Amino acid sequence: MEPLKEMFNHRFYVTFATAFENADKHFNGKQFIKEVTRDLDALSLNERLRNTAVVLQQHLPADYSKAVGILFKAINEVPRGYTALVFPDFVGRYGKDHFELSMEALKYFTTFGSSEFAIREFLKVAPEKVLRVMKTWSEDHNPHVRRLASEGSRPRLPWSFKLDAVIKNPALTRDIIEQLKADEEVYVKKSVANHLNDISKDNPDYMIRVLKSWGTTNPHTAWIIKHASRSLIKKGHKDSLDIFNFEKRVKVRIEKFRLAASRIQLGETLQFAFDIVSEKAAPQKLVIDYAIHYPKSAGSISRKVFKLKEITLLPDQRLHIIKKQVFKDFTTRKHYPGKHSIEIIINGKTLAEKNFHLSV
């Protein structure tokens, strides 16, 4: 499989330069390609993205408004998706002294890729001023713009820096989240749920208060609440369990917990099975998860929780569960050899655990 960084390859830069030549008769596409591809092999995906914006700035007019005008023309001729993040990245780097124009540009450019990272450069400097603009974005007809309002203001957006002001005071984004709490677009709903899940990591009580104030009568709101609560539910947070009527005082036992093999190779599948047996004379609504403890390169352990299923366990009921877990390297996770462990978790409580060995 070709590395993701190859999105920014020579073929892409030919298309990119042609778009700018069409937008600006003074743009030297040949020289731009020569400079932007210098030492390209040594650069990672995000380094290539940033390098493109930096070299581009050197080939555009020094006047920021003129440069952005060219960006507005060129973006219509380049591929949509991750590589289009060059355009908002340019704005995030060079547009802080031109607030209104930069906000207009980020709103437009987000419809081609996403401005979620670039807007944070402005939020870091003037959070309340920028959030007022983002509130208007949350009311926009375009779902890409509405998503930007939520995604860009997430306290802990992956691949970006934390927004300390929002972590300290999550109410700063309340108007945005309230506006989007019943959005019908899945693209937007996922962002709102992730935004709230971020908040739950630092301000769980605040997040729960927000969710409880909404109720679950609207199906879109109910969907957001469910996904926003996933981290707290996995931890057995009592108030989050209460929202969905999950049993807070679980009375079950785990029996016949077994692994198909105690030693596996990278690339193989681990199969495990167990029984859940009720010990309560009333139905129990349960969320069943499992966690795997992965050793890391430095010797520490990374715990990853996986969702398994939700059930209502009846009195005296025995439920048999079988699950398979594939062990192979991904872009987001590299496996290391050694002892691993797997936990069975019910309503946030670990009820069983076994070890196994992975060879790489």
C-alpha contacts under 8 A as a table, 3 or more apart, distances in Angstrom:
res1	aa1	res2	aa2	distance
2	E	6	E	6.83
3	P	6	E	5.70
4	L	7	M	5.90
4	L	45	L	6.57
5	K	8	F	5.92
5	K	9	N	7.82
5	K	44	S	6.00
5	K	45	L	4.03
5	K	46	N	7.74
5	K	48	R	7.34
6	E	9	N	5.13
6	E	45	L	7.62
7	M	12	F	7.05
7	M	83	T	6.93
8	F	12	F	5.83
8	F	13	Y	7.01
8	F	45	L	7.60
8	F	48	R	6.67
8	F	49	L	7.57
8	F	83	T	7.03
9	N	12	F	5.29
9	N	13	Y	6.42
9	N	37	T	7.91
10	H	13	Y	5.11
10	H	14	V	6.34
10	H	33	I	7.77
10	H	37	T	7.02
11	R	14	V	5.28
11	R	15	T	6.65
12	F	15	T	5.29
12	F	16	F	6.09
13	Y	16	F	4.74
13	Y	17	A	5.84
13	Y	33	I	6.22
14	V	17	A	5.26
14	V	18	T	6.13
14	V	29	G	7.91
14	V	33	I	7.00
15	T	18	T	5.17
15	T	19	A	6.35
15	T	78	V	6.72
16	F	19	A	5.28
16	F	20	F	6.65
16	F	77	E	7.83
16	F	78	V	5.92
17	A	20	F	5.17
17	A	21	E	6.16
17	A	29	G	4.88
17	A	30	K	7.72
17	A	32	F	7.12
17	A	33	I	7.01
18	T	21	E	4.99
18	T	22	N	6.21
18	T	29	G	6.60
19	A	22	N	5.21
19	A	23	A	6.30
19	A	74	A	5.07
19	A	75	I	7.49
19	A	77	E	5.48
19	A	78	V	6.61
20	F	23	A	4.83
20	F	24	D	5.88
20	F	27	F	6.45
20	F	29	G	7.44
20	F	70	I	7.30
20	F	71	L	7.80
20	F	74	A	5.34
21	E	24	D	5.20
21	E	25	K	5.71
21	E	26	H	7.27
21	E	27	F	5.23
21	E	28	N	7.02
21	E	29	G	6.29
22	N	25	K	6.62
22	N	74	A	7.36
23	A	70	I	5.77
23	A	71	L	7.96
23	A	73	K	5.65
23	A	74	A	5.54
24	D	27	F	5.50
24	D	70	I	6.50
27	F	59	H	6.49
27	F	60	L	6.99
28	N	31	Q	5.57
28	N	32	F	6.18
28	N	59	H	7.22
29	G	32	F	5.00
29	G	33	I	6.14
30	K	33	I	5.32
30	K	34	K	6.33
31	Q	34	K	5.03
31	Q	35	E	6.26
32	F	35	E	5.26
32	F	36	V	5.95
32	F	55	V	7.20
32	F	56	L	7.28
32	F	59	H	7.01
33	I	36	V	5.25
33	I	37	T	5.97
34	K	37	T	5.69
34	K	38	R	6.40
35	E	38	R	5.34
35	E	55	V	7.10
36	V	40	L	7.49
36	V	51	N	6.96
36	V	52	T	6.15
36	V	55	V	6.05
37	T	40	L	4.93
39	D	42	A	5.78
39	D	43	L	7.24
40	L	43	L	5.46
40	L	48	R	7.29
43	L	46	N	7.99
43	L	47	E	5.46
43	L	48	R	5.78
44	S	47	E	5.02
44	S	48	R	6.04
45	L	48	R	5.26
45	L	49	L	6.41
46	N	49	L	4.91
46	N	50	R	6.20
47	E	50	R	5.17
47	E	51	N	5.90
48	R	51	N	4.99
48	R	52	T	6.05
49	L	52	T	5.31
49	L	53	A	6.70
49	L	83	T	7.18
49	L	85	L	7.47
49	L	86	V	5.95
50	R	53	A	5.27
50	R	54	V	6.32
50	R	86	V	7.16
50	R	89	D	7.15
51	N	54	V	5.05
51	N	55	V	6.08
52	T	55	V	5.35
52	T	56	L	5.88
52	T	86	V	6.71
53	A	56	L	5.02
53	A	57	Q	6.19
53	A	86	V	5.67
53	A	87	F	7.37
53	A	89	D	6.54
53	A	90	F	5.21
54	V	57	Q	5.32
54	V	58	Q	6.83
54	V	90	F	7.47
55	V	58	Q	5.26
55	V	59	H	6.83
56	L	59	H	5.25
56	L	60	L	6.44
57	Q	60	L	5.31
57	Q	61	P	7.78
57	Q	62	A	7.89
57	Q	90	F	7.51
58	Q	61	P	7.96
60	L	67	A	5.65
61	P	64	Y	7.08
61	P	66	K	6.35
61	P	67	A	5.42
62	A	66	K	7.90
62	A	67	A	7.14
63	D	66	K	5.43
63	D	67	A	6.26
64	Y	67	A	4.97
64	Y	68	V	6.11
64	Y	94	Y	7.60
64	Y	95	G	7.17
65	S	68	V	5.18
65	S	69	G	6.17
65	S	101	L	7.52
66	K	69	G	5.02
66	K	70	I	6.49
67	A	70	I	5.24
67	A	71	L	6.43
68	V	71	L	4.81
68	V	72	F	6.21
68	V	91	V	7.96
68	V	105	A	7.54
69	G	72	F	5.17
69	G	73	K	6.67
70	I	73	K	5.20
70	I	74	A	6.14
71	L	74	A	5.11
71	L	75	I	5.95
71	L	87	F	6.86
72	F	75	I	5.81
72	F	76	N	7.54
72	F	105	A	7.69
73	K	76	N	6.22
74	A	77	E	5.66
74	A	78	V	7.02
75	I	78	V	5.49
75	I	84	A	7.45
75	I	87	F	7.57
75	I	109	F	7.86
75	I	112	F	7.87
78	V	84	A	7.22
79	P	83	T	7.07
79	P	84	A	6.68
80	R	83	T	6.94
80	R	84	A	5.60
80	R	112	F	5.11
80	R	113	G	5.85
81	G	84	A	5.56
81	G	85	L	7.38
81	G	112	F	6.33
81	G	113	G	4.49
81	G	114	S	7.79
82	Y	85	L	5.53
82	Y	113	G	5.84
82	Y	114	S	7.75
83	T	86	V	6.17
83	T	113	G	7.66
84	A	87	F	5.99
84	A	88	P	7.95
84	A	109	F	7.96
84	A	112	F	6.33
84	A	113	G	5.43
84	A	114	S	7.81
85	L	88	P	5.57
85	L	89	D	6.03
85	L	113	G	5.85
85	L	114	S	6.21
85	L	115	S	6.85
86	V	89	D	4.98
86	V	90	F	6.12
87	F	90	F	5.25
87	F	91	V	6.66
87	F	109	F	6.69
88	P	91	V	4.94
88	P	92	G	6.10
88	P	105	A	7.46
88	P	106	L	5.74
88	P	109	F	6.26
88	P	110	T	7.52
88	P	114	S	7.63
88	P	115	S	5.42
88	P	118	A	5.61
89	D	92	G	4.97
89	D	93	R	6.21
89	D	115	S	7.69
89	D	117	F	7.57
89	D	118	A	5.36
90	F	93	R	5.28
90	F	94	Y	6.06
90	F	95	G	7.62
91	V	94	Y	5.36
91	V	95	G	4.83
91	V	96	K	7.70
91	V	102	S	6.15
91	V	105	A	7.50
91	V	106	L	7.31
91	V	118	A	7.01
92	G	95	G	5.91
92	G	96	K	6.93
92	G	118	A	4.62
92	G	119	I	6.62
92	G	121	E	5.73
92	G	122	F	7.17
93	R	96	K	7.34
93	R	118	A	7.89
93	R	121	E	7.74
94	Y	97	D	7.85
95	G	98	H	5.33
95	G	99	F	6.95
95	G	102	S	5.74
96	K	99	F	5.96
96	K	102	S	7.34
96	K	122	F	6.79
98	H	101	L	5.73
98	H	102	S	5.95
99	F	102	S	5.17
99	F	103	M	6.13
100	E	103	M	5.23
100	E	104	E	6.29
101	L	104	E	5.11
101	L	105	A	6.14
102	S	105	A	4.97
102	S	106	L	6.09
103	M	106	L	5.20
103	M	107	K	6.15
103	M	133	V	7.83
104	E	107	K	5.26
104	E	108	Y	6.36
105	A	108	Y	5.18
105	A	109	F	5.96
106	L	109	F	5.08
106	L	110	T	5.95
106	L	115	S	5.72
106	L	118	A	7.73
106	L	119	I	7.21
107	K	110	T	5.59
107	K	111	T	7.42
107	K	115	S	7.42
107	K	137	W	7.86
107	K	145	V	6.23
108	Y	111	T	5.91
108	Y	112	F	7.83
109	F	112	F	5.53
109	F	113	G	6.86
109	F	114	S	6.85
109	F	115	S	6.62
110	T	113	G	5.24
110	T	114	S	4.01
110	T	115	S	4.74
110	T	116	E	7.69
110	T	144	H	6.47
110	T	145	V	6.64
110	T	148	L	7.24
111	T	114	S	6.57
111	T	144	H	5.51
111	T	145	V	6.90
114	S	117	F	7.73
114	S	144	H	7.76
114	S	148	L	7.25
115	S	118	A	5.32
115	S	119	I	6.08
115	S	148	L	6.79
115	S	152	G	7.33
116	E	119	I	5.69
116	E	120	R	6.96
116	E	148	L	5.80
116	E	151	E	6.03
116	E	152	G	4.15
116	E	153	S	7.88
117	F	120	R	5.56
117	F	121	E	7.42
117	F	152	G	6.48
117	F	160	S	6.56
118	A	121	E	5.57
118	A	122	F	7.50
119	I	122	F	5.41
119	I	123	L	6.35
119	I	152	G	6.18
120	R	123	L	4.66
120	R	124	K	5.91
120	R	152	G	6.36
120	R	153	S	7.17
120	R	163	L	7.78
121	E	124	K	5.37
121	E	125	V	6.90
122	F	125	V	5.30
122	F	126	A	6.15
122	F	127	P	7.13
122	F	130	V	6.77
123	L	126	A	5.26
123	L	127	P	4.19
123	L	128	E	7.66
123	L	130	V	5.87
123	L	131	L	7.47
123	L	153	S	7.82
123	L	163	L	7.71
124	K	127	P	6.05
124	K	163	L	6.82
126	A	129	K	5.59
126	A	130	V	6.23
127	P	130	V	5.29
127	P	131	L	5.96
127	P	165	A	7.34
128	E	131	L	5.06
128	E	132	R	6.33
128	E	172	L	7.37
129	K	132	R	5.44
129	K	133	V	6.97
130	V	133	V	5.24
130	V	134	M	6.29
131	L	134	M	4.76
131	L	135	K	6.03
131	L	153	S	7.81
131	L	172	L	7.68
131	L	173	T	7.17
132	R	135	K	5.17
132	R	136	T	6.90
133	V	136	T	5.38
133	V	137	W	6.59
134	M	137	W	4.77
134	M	138	S	6.30
134	M	148	L	7.84
134	M	149	A	4.94
134	M	176	I	7.32
135	K	138	S	5.13
135	K	139	E	7.01
135	K	149	A	6.69
135	K	175	D	6.65
135	K	176	I	5.19
136	T	139	E	5.37
136	T	140	D	6.82
137	W	140	D	5.09
137	W	145	V	5.80
137	W	146	R	5.47
137	W	148	L	7.56
137	W	149	A	5.76
138	S	145	V	7.02
138	S	146	R	4.34
138	S	147	R	7.33
138	S	148	L	7.91
138	S	149	A	5.41
138	S	150	S	7.48
138	S	176	I	5.95
138	S	179	Q	6.44
138	S	180	L	6.63
139	E	146	R	6.59
139	E	179	Q	7.02
140	D	143	P	7.33
140	D	145	V	6.40
140	D	146	R	5.91
141	H	145	V	7.89
141	H	146	R	7.66
142	N	145	V	5.43
142	N	146	R	6.43
143	P	146	R	4.91
143	P	147	R	5.94
143	P	185	E	6.93
143	P	187	Y	7.46
143	P	188	V	6.54
144	H	147	R	5.15
144	H	148	L	6.23
144	H	188	V	7.72
145	V	148	L	5.02
145	V	149	A	6.58
146	R	149	A	5.28
146	R	150	S	6.95
146	R	180	L	7.80
146	R	188	V	6.75
147	R	150	S	5.30
147	R	151	E	5.81
147	R	187	Y	7.02
147	R	188	V	4.79
147	R	191	S	6.37
147	R	192	V	7.86
148	L	151	E	5.05
148	L	152	G	5.27
148	L	153	S	7.89
149	A	152	G	5.80
149	A	153	S	6.44
149	A	176	I	6.80
150	S	153	S	5.48
150	S	154	R	6.36
150	S	176	I	6.67
150	S	177	I	6.85
150	S	188	V	7.84
150	S	191	S	6.14
150	S	192	V	5.86
150	S	195	H	6.66
151	E	154	R	5.33
151	E	157	L	7.37
151	E	191	S	5.54
151	E	192	V	7.27
151	E	195	H	6.72
152	G	157	L	7.59
153	S	163	L	7.65
153	S	166	V	7.99
153	S	173	T	7.16
153	S	195	H	7.78
154	R	157	L	5.44
154	R	163	L	7.46
154	R	194	N	7.74
154	R	195	H	4.90
154	R	198	D	6.81
155	P	162	K	5.65
155	P	163	L	4.93
155	P	164	D	7.19
155	P	166	V	5.75
155	P	167	I	5.76
155	P	195	H	7.05
155	P	198	D	6.05
155	P	199	I	6.64
156	R	160	S	7.53
156	R	161	F	7.06
156	R	162	K	4.93
156	R	163	L	6.73
156	R	198	D	5.78
157	L	160	S	5.65
157	L	161	F	7.11
157	L	162	K	6.84
157	L	198	D	7.92
158	P	161	F	7.88
162	K	167	I	7.95
163	L	166	V	5.54
163	L	167	I	6.31
164	D	167	I	4.96
164	D	168	K	6.04
165	A	168	K	5.19
165	A	169	N	6.06
165	A	170	P	7.88
166	V	169	N	4.88
166	V	170	P	4.72
166	V	171	A	7.43
166	V	172	L	6.12
166	V	173	T	7.26
167	I	170	P	5.65
167	I	199	I	7.04
167	I	202	D	6.65
167	I	203	N	7.68
169	N	172	L	6.04
170	P	173	T	6.12
170	P	174	R	7.10
170	P	199	I	6.84
170	P	203	N	7.61
170	P	206	Y	7.93
171	A	174	R	4.87
172	L	175	D	7.56
173	T	176	I	5.43
173	T	177	I	6.39
174	R	177	I	5.18
174	R	178	E	5.96
175	D	178	E	5.16
175	D	179	Q	6.21
176	I	179	Q	5.26
176	I	180	L	6.46
177	I	180	L	5.14
177	I	181	K	5.87
177	I	192	V	6.56
178	E	181	K	5.25
179	Q	182	A	7.67
180	L	183	D	5.13
180	L	188	V	7.73
180	L	189	K	7.62
180	L	192	V	7.11
181	K	189	K	7.60
181	K	192	V	7.26
181	K	220	H	7.47
181	K	221	T	5.46
181	K	224	I	7.18
182	A	189	K	7.90
182	A	218	N	7.00
182	A	219	P	7.91
182	A	220	H	5.07
182	A	221	T	4.81
183	D	186	V	7.94
183	D	188	V	6.74
183	D	189	K	6.24
183	D	220	H	6.50
183	D	221	T	7.70
184	E	188	V	7.74
184	E	189	K	7.20
184	E	220	H	6.21
185	E	188	V	5.31
185	E	189	K	6.12
186	V	189	K	4.85
186	V	190	K	5.96
187	Y	190	K	5.63
187	Y	191	S	6.73
188	V	191	S	5.20
188	V	192	V	6.36
189	K	192	V	5.14
189	K	193	A	6.16
189	K	220	H	7.61
189	K	223	W	7.86
189	K	224	I	6.00
190	K	193	A	5.15
190	K	194	N	6.10
190	K	224	I	7.10
190	K	227	H	7.79
191	S	194	N	5.03
191	S	195	H	5.99
192	V	195	H	4.97
192	V	196	L	6.26
192	V	224	I	6.85
192	V	228	A	7.77
193	A	196	L	5.20
193	A	197	N	6.06
193	A	224	I	5.02
193	A	225	I	6.79
193	A	227	H	5.59
193	A	228	A	4.23
194	N	197	N	4.85
194	N	198	D	6.10
194	N	227	H	7.57
194	N	228	A	6.02
195	H	198	D	5.15
195	H	199	I	6.47
195	H	228	A	7.65
196	L	199	I	4.92
196	L	200	S	6.24
196	L	207	M	6.59
196	L	228	A	5.40
196	L	229	S	7.92
197	N	200	S	5.02
197	N	201	K	6.80
197	N	227	H	7.81
197	N	228	A	4.69
197	N	229	S	6.33
197	N	230	R	7.33
197	N	231	S	6.76
198	D	201	K	5.54
198	D	202	D	7.47
199	I	202	D	5.68
199	I	203	N	5.55
199	I	204	P	6.71
199	I	207	M	6.38
200	S	203	N	5.09
200	S	204	P	4.03
200	S	205	D	7.57
200	S	206	Y	7.75
200	S	207	M	5.71
200	S	208	I	7.95
200	S	229	S	7.81
200	S	231	S	7.64
200	S	232	L	7.12
201	K	204	P	6.24
201	K	231	S	7.93
203	N	206	Y	5.46
203	N	207	M	6.36
204	P	207	M	5.09
204	P	208	I	6.18
204	P	232	L	7.76
205	D	208	I	5.16
205	D	209	R	6.26
206	Y	209	R	5.16
206	Y	210	V	6.40
207	M	210	V	5.17
207	M	211	L	6.34
208	I	211	L	5.09
208	I	212	K	6.04
208	I	239	D	7.05
208	I	240	S	6.71
209	R	212	K	5.19
209	R	213	S	6.20
210	V	213	S	5.25
210	V	214	W	6.70
211	L	214	W	5.31
211	L	215	G	6.82
211	L	225	I	6.30
212	K	215	G	5.69
212	K	243	I	7.24
214	W	221	T	7.52
215	G	218	N	7.75
215	G	221	T	7.76
215	G	222	A	7.40
216	T	219	P	6.75
216	T	221	T	6.14
216	T	222	A	4.51
216	T	225	I	7.75
217	T	221	T	7.62
217	T	222	A	6.91
218	N	221	T	5.28
218	N	222	A	6.09
219	P	222	A	4.93
219	P	223	W	6.13
220	H	223	W	5.10
220	H	224	I	6.39
221	T	224	I	5.12
221	T	225	I	6.16
222	A	225	I	5.09
222	A	226	K	6.18
223	W	226	K	5.25
223	W	227	H	6.39
224	I	227	H	5.34
224	I	228	A	5.85
225	I	228	A	5.07
225	I	229	S	6.14
226	K	229	S	5.43
226	K	230	R	6.73
227	H	230	R	5.43
228	A	231	S	7.63
229	S	232	L	5.46
229	S	233	I	6.02
229	S	240	S	6.41
230	R	233	I	5.15
230	R	234	K	6.15
231	S	234	K	5.18
231	S	235	K	6.44
232	L	235	K	5.05
232	L	236	G	6.27
232	L	237	H	5.20
232	L	240	S	6.29
233	I	236	G	4.94
233	I	237	H	5.68
233	I	240	S	5.99
233	I	241	L	6.00
233	I	347	N	6.60
233	I	348	G	6.17
234	K	237	H	7.68
234	K	289	D	7.26
234	K	305	V	7.54
234	K	345	I	7.90
234	K	347	N	6.61
234	K	348	G	4.68
235	K	347	N	7.54
235	K	348	G	4.38
235	K	349	K	7.28
236	G	240	S	7.80
236	G	241	L	6.89
236	G	347	N	5.18
236	G	348	G	3.51
236	G	349	K	6.32
237	H	240	S	5.51
237	H	241	L	6.27
237	H	348	G	7.27
238	K	241	L	5.13
238	K	242	D	6.15
238	K	248	K	6.29
239	D	242	D	4.95
239	D	243	I	6.55
240	S	243	I	5.35
240	S	244	F	7.23
241	L	244	F	5.68
241	L	245	N	6.08
241	L	246	F	4.94
241	L	247	E	7.09
241	L	248	K	6.73
241	L	347	N	7.57
242	D	245	N	4.76
242	D	246	F	5.99
242	D	247	E	7.73
242	D	248	K	7.37
243	I	246	F	7.73
245	N	285	K	6.95
246	F	284	Q	7.29
246	F	285	K	4.82
246	F	286	L	5.76
246	F	287	V	7.30
246	F	347	N	7.30
247	E	250	V	5.74
247	E	284	Q	5.58
247	E	285	K	5.36
247	E	286	L	6.27
247	E	347	N	7.25
248	K	347	N	7.38
250	V	284	Q	7.29
250	V	346	I	7.91
250	V	347	N	7.46
251	K	278	S	6.48
251	K	279	E	5.18
251	K	280	K	5.76
252	V	276	I	6.56
252	V	277	V	5.43
252	V	278	S	4.60
252	V	279	E	5.04
252	V	280	K	7.32
253	R	276	I	5.92
253	R	277	V	5.35
253	R	278	S	6.79
253	R	279	E	7.19
253	R	351	L	7.40
254	I	257	F	6.89
254	I	274	F	6.73
254	I	275	D	5.65
254	I	276	I	4.94
254	I	277	V	6.40
254	I	351	L	6.76
254	I	352	A	6.78
255	E	274	F	6.04
255	E	275	D	5.04
255	E	276	I	6.50
255	E	277	V	7.37
256	K	273	A	7.43
256	K	274	F	5.17
256	K	275	D	5.97
257	F	272	F	7.40
257	F	273	A	5.68
257	F	274	F	4.12
257	F	275	D	6.82
257	F	352	A	7.68
258	R	272	F	5.74
258	R	273	A	5.60
258	R	274	F	6.47
259	L	262	S	6.43
259	L	270	L	7.32
259	L	271	Q	5.99
259	L	272	F	4.39
259	L	273	A	6.63
260	A	270	L	6.88
260	A	271	Q	5.36
260	A	272	F	5.91
261	A	264	I	6.77
261	A	270	L	7.04
261	A	271	Q	7.56
261	A	356	F	7.77
262	S	355	N	7.37
262	S	356	F	4.68
262	S	357	H	6.24
263	R	356	F	5.71
263	R	357	H	4.67
263	R	358	L	5.93
263	R	359	S	7.58
264	I	268	E	6.36
264	I	269	T	7.55
264	I	270	L	7.10
264	I	356	F	7.85
264	I	357	H	6.40
264	I	358	L	5.16
264	I	359	S	6.32
265	Q	268	E	5.54
265	Q	358	L	5.64
265	Q	359	S	4.75
265	Q	360	V	6.02
266	L	327	F	5.61
266	L	328	K	5.70
266	L	335	H	7.77
266	L	358	L	6.69
266	L	359	S	6.08
266	L	360	V	5.13
267	G	326	V	6.93
267	G	327	F	5.32
267	G	328	K	4.79
268	E	326	V	6.14
268	E	327	F	5.87
268	E	328	K	7.47
269	T	324	K	6.37
269	T	325	Q	5.49
269	T	326	V	4.33
269	T	327	F	6.03
270	L	324	K	5.59
270	L	325	Q	5.13
270	L	326	V	6.30
270	L	327	F	7.52
271	Q	322	I	7.28
271	Q	323	K	5.76
271	Q	324	K	4.32
271	Q	325	Q	6.38
272	F	322	I	5.91
272	F	323	K	5.54
272	F	324	K	6.40
273	A	320	H	7.38
273	A	321	I	5.51
273	A	322	I	4.33
273	A	323	K	6.29
274	F	320	H	5.97
274	F	321	I	5.53
274	F	322	I	6.80
275	D	318	R	6.48
275	D	319	L	5.40
275	D	320	H	4.45
275	D	321	I	6.17
276	I	318	R	5.59
276	I	319	L	5.09
276	I	320	H	6.56
276	I	321	I	7.97
277	V	316	D	6.82
277	V	317	Q	5.94
277	V	318	R	4.44
277	V	319	L	6.50
278	S	313	L	6.74
278	S	314	L	7.00
278	S	315	P	5.84
278	S	316	D	5.06
278	S	317	Q	5.50
278	S	318	R	6.50
279	E	315	P	7.08
279	E	316	D	6.49
280	K	283	P	7.41
280	K	284	Q	7.87
280	K	315	P	5.76
280	K	316	D	7.22
281	A	315	P	4.96
281	A	316	D	7.33
282	A	314	L	6.54
282	A	315	P	5.32
283	P	312	T	6.31
283	P	313	L	5.52
283	P	314	L	4.42
283	P	315	P	5.73
284	Q	312	T	5.37
284	Q	313	L	5.11
284	Q	314	L	6.53
285	K	310	E	7.49
285	K	311	I	5.88
285	K	312	T	4.24
285	K	313	L	6.32
286	L	310	E	5.64
286	L	311	I	5.35
286	L	312	T	5.94
286	L	313	L	7.09
286	L	346	I	6.51
286	L	347	N	6.02
287	V	308	L	7.82
287	V	309	K	6.07
287	V	310	E	4.40
287	V	311	I	6.59
287	V	346	I	5.78
287	V	347	N	5.28
288	I	307	K	6.81
288	I	308	L	5.49
288	I	309	K	5.28
288	I	310	E	5.96
288	I	311	I	7.91
288	I	344	I	7.54
288	I	345	I	5.89
288	I	346	I	4.72
288	I	347	N	6.58
289	D	305	V	6.81
289	D	306	F	5.68
289	D	307	K	4.63
289	D	308	L	4.85
289	D	309	K	6.93
289	D	344	I	6.28
289	D	345	I	5.00
289	D	346	I	6.27
289	D	348	G	8.00
290	Y	305	V	5.77
290	Y	306	F	5.39
290	Y	307	K	6.64
290	Y	308	L	6.78
290	Y	342	I	6.91
290	Y	343	E	5.38
290	Y	344	I	4.64
290	Y	345	I	5.39
291	A	303	R	6.50
291	A	304	K	5.39
291	A	305	V	4.14
291	A	306	F	5.89
291	A	342	I	5.57
291	A	343	E	5.05
291	A	344	I	6.75
291	A	345	I	7.37
292	I	303	R	5.74
292	I	304	K	5.47
292	I	305	V	6.60
292	I	340	H	7.13
292	I	341	S	5.72
292	I	342	I	4.52
292	I	343	E	6.49
293	H	301	I	6.16
293	H	302	S	5.60
293	H	303	R	4.48
293	H	304	K	6.55
293	H	340	H	5.55
293	H	341	S	5.19
293	H	342	I	6.39
294	Y	301	I	5.53
294	Y	302	S	5.04
294	Y	303	R	6.25
294	Y	304	K	7.75
294	Y	335	H	7.36
294	Y	336	Y	7.68
294	Y	340	H	5.70
294	Y	341	S	7.53
295	P	299	G	6.13
295	P	300	S	5.88
295	P	301	I	4.50
295	P	302	S	6.22
295	P	335	H	7.72
295	P	336	Y	6.27
295	P	337	P	7.59
295	P	338	G	7.15
295	P	339	K	7.38
295	P	340	H	6.77
296	K	299	G	5.35
296	K	300	S	5.37
296	K	301	I	5.73
296	K	302	S	6.69
296	K	335	H	7.54
296	K	336	Y	6.34
297	S	300	S	7.38
297	S	336	Y	6.63
313	L	317	Q	6.32
313	L	319	L	7.94
314	L	317	Q	5.28
327	F	335	H	7.78
328	K	334	K	7.84
328	K	335	H	7.17
329	D	333	R	5.92
329	D	334	K	4.92
329	D	335	H	6.02
330	F	333	R	5.02
330	F	334	K	6.21
331	T	334	K	7.35
335	H	360	V	7.61
336	Y	358	L	7.68
336	Y	359	S	7.82
336	Y	360	V	6.60
337	P	357	H	7.44
337	P	358	L	5.18
337	P	359	S	4.93
337	P	360	V	5.39
338	G	357	H	5.43
338	G	358	L	5.42
338	G	359	S	6.64
339	K	355	N	6.72
339	K	356	F	5.83
339	K	357	H	4.58
339	K	358	L	6.52
340	H	355	N	5.66
340	H	356	F	5.35
340	H	357	H	5.83
340	H	358	L	6.96
341	S	353	E	6.86
341	S	354	K	5.54
341	S	355	N	4.15
341	S	356	F	5.96
342	I	353	E	5.55
342	I	354	K	5.51
342	I	355	N	6.38
343	E	350	T	6.33
343	E	351	L	7.43
343	E	352	A	5.66
343	E	353	E	4.35
343	E	354	K	6.75
344	I	350	T	5.74
344	I	351	L	5.83
344	I	352	A	5.25
344	I	353	E	6.37
345	I	348	G	5.74
345	I	349	K	5.18
345	I	350	T	4.36
345	I	351	L	5.94
345	I	352	A	7.50
346	I	349	K	5.28
346	I	350	T	6.57
346	I	351	L	7.08
350	T	353	E	7.64
